[in-house]
Amino acid sequence: MNRLPAQERGLTIGDFLVPIRVSDRMHTRVRHVALVAIGVLLIALGAKISFPLPNNPIPVTGQTFGVLVAGGALGFRRGIAASGIYVVLGVVGLPFFALNRTGIEVLWGASGGYLIGFIVAAAIVGRLAELGWDRKIIGAVGAMLIANAAIYVIAVPWLAVTAGFGPEEAIQKGFLTFVVGDAIKLALAAAAFPAAWWLVGRRPGDR
């Protein structure tokens, strides 16, 4: 699983987002906080791209893209922090969730499994990025697929229980409806990382 030499393990593309001349002037903790905040905003912006579906409690959103990119860019711990803070901020009342919904009822409702799944997905793709999976397109696609699958493993059973759906209806409304859109988001997210690493490799002194 580990695709990197020892000296590069644990590094993600997020560690190179801030130019060295700026990063050197920032305390390490401040830089981590800033990157996590960017991750939270990225997921929240993805939620703003949302619209409801007829006879389906789950809307189409851009959140999955935001989660995958934030997790992959930030790594395991910061990815968990960004996705977890995003969920907490939505629960306490900020309009961060899809369709501008807020509150604990969203977490306990039909969409709650997706929100929990986002945290798990960010952790998975973040850890795989730390192992170097995001530096080549095949690895990036594999990491995104595993993380995306984790969302549905949690979200579909959750939807079945909270909405009172049978297994077939839960799979149809909670998974199959979103397969094409998720494939597009996954492909875009996966392609972004090798491209970003290529750009970093062309910036002198960044590695």
Secondary structure, 3 states (H helix, E strand, C coil): CCCCCHHHCCCCHHHHCCCHHHHCCCCHHHHHHHHHHHHHHHHHHHHHCEEEECCEEEEEECHHHHHHHHHHHHCHHHHHHHHHHHHHHHHCCCCCCHHHCCCHHHHHCCCHHHHHHHHHHHHHHHHHHHCCHHHCHHHHHHHHHHHHHHHHHHHHHHHHHHHCCCHHHHHHHHCHHHHHHHHHHHHHHHHHHHHHHHHHHCCCCCC
